[in-house]
Amino acid sequence: MNEDFDEKLLKEAFVDKSYIVQERLKREELGIEGDVEGFLKDNTELGSHGRELITSTLIRWIKKEFPKLPDEGLE
């Protein structure tokens, strides 16, 4: 079972914003110049995209399974 993953995207998926904040603080304490965002990206954007994908998929499924359900029911 070999899966092909975009390694950069996979690493991004596992980086929480709090980790980047923590790394920035560590670098400041050590006097290291340069921003963490230059080599790390958090998963906020991926999470938003995933949420939108799940929401649209569920709405399509609900509309198909319950065609008489009013729009208020979807909310």
N, C-alpha and C positions, 0 to 999 in steps of 0.2 A: 504494500500500500504506500506508494510514493505520492506525495502531494507536492505541488509546486506552489509556493507562497512568495509573495513579494516581501522580501526580508525587511525592507525599510518600513513597509506598511504594518507588518506583524509587530515590529518593535514599537511603533507608534501606538498600536492597540493596547499595549501593556503599560504605557506611561501615563500616570495620572498627573493632573496639574499640580497637586500638592508635592509631588516628587520634584518637579522642576523648581518650585519655590524653595524647597529644602536645599536643592543643589546650588541655587543662586546664593542663598545665605552662606553655605559652606565656602563657596568660592570667594565671597566678600570677606569672610573671616580670615581666609588664607591669603588674601591679597592677590588673588588670581584675576587678571583682567580678561575681558571677553564675556559675552553673554551665553548662557546655557542654551537659549533658543537657537543658537547657531548650529548645534549638533543634536538637540533633543526637541521633539515636538510632542505635545500631549494629545490625548485621545478625545478631547472635547469635540472637535469637528467630526470625527468618526462616530461618536456617540449621537450627535445631532442627526447625522445622515442615517444612522441605523434606526433612530426613533421615527424619522419621517418615513422610512421604508416600511417599518412594521405597521405604522398607523395607516398608510395608504393601502397596504395589503389587507389589513383587517377590515377596513371600510369596504373595499371591493368584495371581500368574502361575505360580510354581513349583508350588503345590498343584494348579493346573489342568493343567499340562503333565506333572507327575509325581505322579499321585494316590496311588501306592503308596509314595512316599517317606516314611519315618517322620519324626516331628517333630524327632528328633535330626539328621536330614539338613538341615533348615532352619537349624539353629543353626550 
